[in-house]
Amino acid sequence: MQWSKLKSTLEEFICSSLKNRIKLHATVYRKSHDGPSRVWITLDKKEIFSASMITYEVEHAKLYEKIKAERKLKPIPYSSDWRQMFHSKEREALIKASNEIDNMLINQGIFDPFDVYQPFMAYNSLAIEDAIKSPDVFTRAFAMFDKRLGKRRLLKIGLPSNAHPLIVKFYKIRCEAEGMYLSCINRE
């Protein structure tokens, strides 16, 4: 789906108190190798969220090298039979480390734009209950801006103490926009 179509579809979900204040943006830097991209969200023209491929890949590479050294992970041994390489213990250990790093970066608030674009693609087919309970951090965060999440329900759901910082940030923005900031904060 084209970004312009997806953007307009997603912006239709935004509650009336934030309508025309929240804007979704995306770009692809075509002159750079492999066209790295960036997705960001602004509130009143001030950036409140950003997912940059360059930032993500730099941080991922740093952590990956650190973990490889700490765990003394070995490179995949060469074999003329690619299946042997594909199913090697070394490859499995490297993939496991990479997946752990993905989760670490998300917990630090560093997102790969692909991890934002994919939930955006699926969002319009989600019920609000599914969006609020989604295992995906970004989907749950974006649900805080959803017009299908009413004021009473917003107050009722509150925030668990272990909520991701992005969800907390979007929750507080929504509460403030609805004029319920103190009520929301007192429920935390």
Secondary structure as UniProt FT lines:
FT   HELIX           3..11
FT   TURN            12..13
FT   TURN            16..21
FT   STRAND          22..28
FT   TURN            30..31
FT   TURN            33..34
FT   STRAND          37..43
FT   TURN            44..45
FT   STRAND          46..52
FT   HELIX           53..71
FT   HELIX           82..86
FT   HELIX           89..107
FT   TURN            108..109
FT   HELIX           113..123
FT   TURN            124..125
FT   HELIX           128..132
FT   HELIX           137..143
FT   TURN            144..145
FT   TURN            147..148
FT   HELIX           151..157
FT   TURN            161..162
FT   HELIX           165..177
FT   TURN            178..179
FT   HELIX           181..187
//
